[in-house]
Structure formats: structure tokens, C-alpha cells
Amino acid sequence: MLTLFRNFAKSKWAVGLLVVLGLALVVTGGTQMDVLGNLGPKHIIKAGDRSVDALEFRSQMDIALRQQREQTGSEVSFEDLSPPGILAQILGQRSQSLGFLAWAYKAGVRPSPELITKFIRQQPLFFDPLTSQFSEERFVSELQQRGLTPEMFNEGQRDGIMERHIGAAIGGGARLPRVYSAVLANQSLATRDARWFTVTQAMAGTAGTPTDAQLTAFMAENADQIRNPEFRSATVILFDNAADVSTAVTEERVAERFRLRQDSLAQPERRTFATLTAPDRATADRIAAALKAGQTPQAVGQANNLQPATYTDTPRTAVADPAIAAAVFGLTANQVSDPIQARVGFVVAQVTGITAGRPVTLADVRPQIVEELQAEAVRAGVYRRVQAYEAARGEGKSVDDAVAQVGARALPVQPVTREGRFQNGSQFNGPPRILESMWTLNKGAASEVIDAGNSQYFVVRLDNIVPAALPPLAEIRGPLAQQWVLRENARLLTDKSNALAARVRGGEDIAAVAASVGAQVQTRTAMSRESQAEVGPGVFRGAFTTAKGEVFSAQQSNDSFVIGRTEAITAPAPALAAPLAQQINPQLSQENMNGVLQTVLKAAAARIEVGYDEPAARVALGLPETAQETPAGAATAPRTPAPAQ
């Protein structure tokens, strides 16, 4: 279903985005200081009663980015979404897809829970490698590794089944008549006769050395590509201190903390039990009856083609499904539960052993308590410095004096662009809020203390601003002159080719026109679509895109054009075209189905109120709220424009 996004499918983000549409993943990753903020609105995307918040959107994009890296080996980042239009396209497609799913569910296309359960239980990923049977524990474990809950995964599978069923229904009537593929096969196998001659740069003339006035005008024409961006440098004040980590923890404090937390640190009750997961209630009832009759879980499982899951000395917190946990820890020894409505199917449990909980001793948990007290000391030290810094600033002391007084530390931020690129092209990997603060301050000003969460605080002082400006002509004269010459040569060659082609179109003999510039006419008969390597791209494109007798003019290489005429078009023998027509008919039908599906998706989404908040999405990805016209990092050094084509 999702393959209908054909245009976006050419993007390096396509693979990850298609996976994301089926699975909603939780956030992973971090920043240099582990400072994350959710500053966006409640919804990034809204489609009817469905929505995606900032955390979920970041989660989806994060896994898409990781999967793209794993599958292609390319170094892609969220910065690749910074230019205008790219992120909006992703958001538009995602909101449209959510709108379609909301419409389909509202229209009554709702897979039954049994169908979803059956699909999940058939996935080899969730099979126990020893028994080759579905395992509830492996199911939960695999989802946890991917940051998923069973509810999230089930919802994704429900949406996938809805899409496949609707797509299959539409695709059943989307097969094209064979005449379509017959026409395409005829075009593909037809041969062409053509005559042409080549116009070289030498025939058109070359540009001389540009003057300063010409280069200055050239710079003005391409200012957006050449201009260096604004750079800002700053100092970041941090309030942590290595001395806090080595703070001694006295035995008295350890003992006092142990007394306060002794009950919560006690060893919990543990149980040994077995579970059997059935696909439906009727099977679960049979299993419960057999277990209560005295049969072993292994025998009952074998009789029902199921593999029991065994849990040994397991605390309640280690049981992933709350319904199963509540039932198991409500049983007595050797008692069998009634069927339990679990996340996947129905579960019957039998408890075979109970280990009572016991209190812990100080020796059991002393390292844990020491670590906890040391972490508190670190947080207290940070908070004391923050208070002392604010008091010193309130007394009129400078940032440097306040930092020296309270024992904070200052880290320099080298000149960096608003998009987070340094002058050497490397990427700033600190918290986005540092850059945000830098671009809200005047030179020499310092921000208020910023609470970054997790007991982390910092202050940003803006040290210098280097305004955006064109580099001096003398600095880029060499490469700029090369680009100017390339552009002028391309213009001379294009003008010359257009003039010669106009003469041929006006009725002059092609041989005479070729001779006027010292060129030779070449002739080729029975050219096929496999002849491109032999005749060159310009001749191939010209001959196979024009009608019989039509003149063509096409670029053959960076420094040559071809001018010619298609002399004849010969249709292929039916015996050759028929097999090809039969071969490509399924592909054409698929393309037609994709077009129909795209129309259906748009029409369905149009019935649901959809929308998205691009600035909030950018904030969630750590990008500037507003798209920059110049891609991030593209102006880290003086650049020159590409030659005109």
C-alpha cells in the first residue's frame, strides 16, 4: 500500500519512512549533555481521532534514520531534512496516511482481534528457537528491544491488515488491457534511422579571462550560493564539578538511608509457574480443565500443539503482562488459573512453587545506597553553585567573576552557524537549546540559568557575531573565474547549437550546415534502445524522442551538442513484440494500481480533518523551527556556483 508514494520513494529517507508507518517506536538516542526538551504542542500530526505527538514523531524518525543507515551504509542525519520542503513532504504523507487509516476504521474496515492474534503468532521472529513455537516471552522481549509495547505493535499490525485488504480489493480490478503493454512493447522494440553531426566547443568559441567587473557581477548573480553564513561564538557555563563525584559518604549516612528504605529494598516474593497461550477462549478452557484434572503442562501443550513457557523464581515485576501477573500472584501453590485475557490470546497458568519474600541486610544493598548518596551529592553541589552564581550576578558581578567565585566551569563554543555547522564543516553535537540561546542574545550578553533537566543547568554567553557576507573577490578569484568561464563556454556552445539547429529546421541540408562548421554527418540505421552506449546519450535521446523527419538538438557531453534528424522509424515484428507485451503487462497493472491507490488514499484522507505542525516537528528533531533556504553546512567555506547548463 505504501509503495504508492513513488516520488518520495526515490529519497534516501524512503526506506525508513515505510517501516515507520507500520511500527510506532519510542525515542532513542541523546545529545552531548543529555539535554532533551519537549517544547512542541500536543500534536505534531492530527488526523481525525488519530494523532502523533512530539515524542512519538521523534521516535518514528529516529528509527527510520537508524534503519536507513543500517540498510544503505550512508551517513544520513536529521540535518538532511533541514532544507525547505523535505520535512513538509514527510509530514504531509504521514498525515495523509493517518487520515486514510482513520477513514477506513470509521468506514468499518476493522480486522478482528483473532485475525491480529493469528498473524502475530505466525511470525518466526516470535518463535522460541528451541521449540519452534510461538513464545509469549520472546514476543515481549523482541518488542522491548525495539522500544515497543504489545499495544503499540498490535495497533501497527491492525493498520497493516487494513491497508493490505483494501489494497487487494482495489488491485483486483486494476489490471490493464493488454493493448497498453502492446503499445509499450512496440515502442520499446522499434528501431530508428538517424543522421547527425557534432558541434564542439572549438566550433562555438571559448570565453576569455573575465574582468573584475564581470566577476563582481557574477558574484552578485550567485550571491545566495557564495555568501558565507552568519557565525556566532559563545561560552557555555556548566555547574557540575568533578569534586562532587568523589564526595565521601559516611557510614552514618549509609545506615540512616538503609533504615529509611529497608522495607522498599526487601526481596520480593517469587513464584515458579508455567503458562500456556491459546489462540481462543475455547482452547484455553480445555487447557484449564486438563491442568485441573492433573495433567502436566507439557502433556497439555503437546495435546494442543502448544509449547508451555516456564518461569522459575520470578518476581511479579518481571512478568510483562499485568493481567498474567495479577492472576499468577493470586494463586496458591499448585493451583491452576482460569483462562486469562492476555495481550495476545488467552493464557492459562499453573503455579508450582512459591518463595516468600525476605528483608534485605545492609550488606546486600550497601553499594546501591552509596551510589545513590553520591548522586545526591552531585546534584546538591550543582544546585549550590547555581544559587551562588545567581546571587553573584544579582550583586552586579560579571559572568567571569561569578564563574570563578562559585567554581563553575566555562566551555567555549567555536564559531558556528544557526544550523550547527562549524567553520571546518563539522557538526555541533551539543543540546539544541545552546544554539537557540545563542541566536536570541546580543553580543556580550548572557542568558539566564537554563534548566536542562536531570539536574543539569547551564548559562550561555554570546561572545562574538560574524555577520553573513560575501567573501572578498580576491579570496575566491581563482575558483570563481573557473566557474565564470564554464558558464560562458556553456552559453556559447548552446547558442551556437541552437543557431545551427534552426538552419536545419529552416530547410537547409544537414550536410551543408555541418560543413559550414567543419563537422561530418554521421548516419546510423536500425538503432535500438540498446544502442545508447554506441551512439551516445544525446543522439539516443534525440532519435528516440522525435517523430520521423523531425530535427533534434541535444547535449552529447559537457562540451558538445549533436544536431540531427530522425529519418525513419521501423516497427518490430509482432512475434518479437508479443512476448515482451505479455512480460510487462503485470508491471503496468501494478503502476496503474499504485495510481488508483494514491487517488483512493487522497480521497479518503480528504474526508478526515488532517493537519500537521512543521515548526513543532522541527523542534522535535532538533532542527531550527524555520526551514533555511541554504542547506545546513553548505556555506562553511566560500563556494562557487555550478556552471550553467
Secondary structure, 3 states (H helix, E strand, C coil): CHHHCCCHHHCCCHHHHHHHHHCCCCCCCCCCCCCCCCCCCCCCEEECCEEECHHHHHHHHHHHHHHHHHHHCCCCCHHHHCCCCHHHHHHHHHHHHHHHHHHHHHCCCCCCHHHHHHHHHCCHHHECCCCCCECHHHHHHHHHHCCCCHHHHHHHHHHHHHHHHHHHHHHCCCCCCHHHHHHHHHHHHCEEEEEEEEEEHHHHCCCCCCCHHHHHHHHHHCHHHHCECCEEEEEEEECCCHHHHCCCCCHHHHHHHHHHHCCCCCECCEEEEEEEEECCHHHHHHHHHHHHCCCCHHHHHHHCCCCCEEEEEEEHHHCCCHHHHHHHCCCCCCCECCCEECCCCEEEEEEEEEECCECCCHHHHHHHHHHHHHHHHHHHHHHHHHHHHHHHHHCCCCHHHHHHHHCCEEEEEEEECCCCEECCCCECCCCHHHHHHHCCCCCCCECCCEEEECCEEEEEEEEEEECCECCCHHHHHHHHHHHHHHHHHHHHHHHHHHHHHHHHHCCCCHHHHHHCCCCCCEEEEEECCCCHHHHCHHHHHHHCCCCCCCEEEEEEECCEEEEEEEEEEECCCHHHHHHHHHHHHHHHHHHHHHHHHHHHHHHHHHCCCEEECHHHHHHHCCCCCCCCCCCCCCCCCCCCCCCCC
